Amino acid sequence: MVQRQVPNPAELLELMKFKKPELNGRTRRLDGALTIDDLRTIAKRRTPKAAFDYTDGAAEGELSLTRARQAFQDVEFHPGILRPAPDVDTRVDILGGPSALPFGIAPTGFTRLMQTEGEVAGAGAAAAAGIPFTLSTLGTTSIEGVKAANPTGRNWFQLYVMRDREISYELTRRAAAAGFDTLQFTVDTPVAGARLRDKRNGFSIPPQLTLGTIINAIPRPWWWFDFLTTPKLEFASLSTTGGTVGELLDAAMDPTISYDDLAVIRDIWPGKLIIKGVQNVEDSVRLRDAGVDGIVLSNHGGRQLDRAPIPFHLLPEVRQAVGDDFTVMIDTGIMNGADIVAAVALGADFTLIGRAYLYGLMAGGRQGVDRTIAILRTEIERTMRLLGVASLAELEPSHVTQLTRLVPVSRAATEVNAR
């Protein structure tokens, strides 16, 4: 029979600890975000639709982005047992320098449109975390401004080779003079992808105000206050080149870029040179043989060619083809630290996050970017412990199985069915 007693308040207090209320609204909402998806939800609530959709959306039917995220979800891990890993080492050497975590911040354009702290928040958070930050050619903070925000950390620059080649050459020289150590030469934008959300929203810089834009913005006065009381939104590194925003965008997309341009940039750039936007094995091998320092397997976050290859699915075959000594990085679809662990296990030397960083930025500025990094760090460390590995070097392909919903149909089978 159960023995009962009068409740003892002292015993109850031992069981119940009341959390001290957090009076700062930004801190409170960010503390409640436990995943990158949580940050996305906050970002959507706080950001006007056009700016949020520019970040969140992709090209055409958004199949490339959906499939990339699904590929990471379709991972089966194989943990080892009785392998204690009370402390895990997430450090990695990448492109001649250290990173405290196996990911850096990817280049993103128009960043101050999402939240006014923009690249300064990203560069500052990267510096604090000890990871690289990448500035886009279409960034809204200048090369020199990013250097000021991250004076002792690792800054990388992403380059579009523009129709006016001298603009690109001058940006390359400026980045080198500012001490940026790595250049990401982007090759997957011969023309702009069809980003239908942007077209439907009338997205532009500066924003084109319509009745719908104003109605959508009314519940978000903080965004408009920030936008209207901070410096003019512009492509900071291109502000002296002249031309309208549309003309600069058109100039940034050039279908004539070739290996000749790569050779010129290689001659100008003194640091590490990475090719971003590689989407097949053959190009990976050719670029290795051309003497670049590495590649980023990427379909531009699904924002260019819809139905493009899934970078995570390409990774094992590319790694086998180029060998162990060639730097292979990956982006597109990363929303969890476990995604990063899986990529490293299958051969990635490093990963880059774009949307995950921007969701944090929109959710809470610099503090939100810090929260993004903290969430991913926690997920990486927990996944490694559960796998029974104490360092990134211990991750192996045997730790991961890529499950697939998209099974290629062989050409022979297609020809038979067509008869």
QUIURNOR-V253506 format. One record per backbone hydrogen bond with DSSP energy under -0.5 kcal/mol. NH is the residue of the N-H (numbers start at 0). CO is the residue of the C=O. Records with the same first field share a line. If there is no record, write none. Layout:
NH->CO / CO
This chain:
8->6
10->7
11->7
12->8
13->9
14->10 / 11
15->11
16->14
17->15
22->20
24->22
27->23
28->24
29->25
30->26
31->27
32->29
33->31
35->334
38->34
39->35
40->36
41->37
42->38
43->39
44->40
45->41
46->42
51->47
52->48
53->49
54->50
55->51
56->52
58->301
59->193
61->58
65->61
66->62
67->63
68->64
69->65
70->66
71->67
72->68
73->69
74->71 / 72
75->400
76->74
77->398
79->386
88->389
89->87
91->98
93->91 / 96
96->93
98->91
99->129
103->350
104->131
105->103 / 352
109->137
112->109
113->109 / 110
114->110
117->114
119->116
120->116 / 117
121->117
122->118
123->119
124->120
125->121
126->122
127->123
128->124
129->125
130->125
132->153
133->104
134->155
138->135
145->141
146->142
147->143
148->144
149->145
150->147
154->152
155->132
156->181
157->134
158->183
161->159
162->250
164->162
166->163
167->163
168->164
169->165
170->166
171->167
172->168
173->169
174->170
175->171
176->172
177->173
178->175
179->174
180->154
181->154
182->271
183->156
184->182 / 273
185->158 / 183
186->275
193->303
194->192
195->193
198->194
199->195
200->196
201->197 / 198
202->197
207->201
208->206
213->209
214->210
215->211
216->212
217->213
218->214
219->216
222->219
223->219
224->220
225->221
226->222
227->223
228->224
229->226
233->231
235->138 / 233
236->138
237->234
238->234 / 235
240->237
247->243
248->244
249->245
250->246
251->247
252->248 / 249
253->188 / 251
256->253
260->257
261->257
262->258
263->259
264->260
265->261
266->262
267->263
268->264
271->180
273->182 / 271
274->293
275->184 / 273
276->295
277->295
283->279
284->280
285->281
286->282
287->283
288->284
289->285
290->287
291->286
292->272
293->272
294->326
295->274
296->294 / 328
297->277 / 295
301->298
302->299
303->298
305->303
307->304
310->308
312->309
313->309
314->310
317->313
318->314
319->315
320->316
321->317
322->318
325->322
326->292
328->294
329->349
330->296
334->332
338->335
339->335
340->336
341->337
342->338
343->339
344->340
345->341
346->343
347->342
348->327
349->327
350->101
351->329
352->103
357->353
358->354
359->355
360->356
361->357
362->358
363->359
364->360
366->363
367->363
368->364
369->365
370->366
371->367
372->368
373->369
374->370
375->371
376->372
377->373
378->374
379->375
380->376
381->377
382->378
383->379
384->380
385->381
386->382
387->383 / 384
388->383
391->88
393->390
394->391
398->395
399->396
400->75
402->73 / 400
406->404
407->405
409->407
413->409
414->410
415->411
416->412
417->413
418->414 / 415
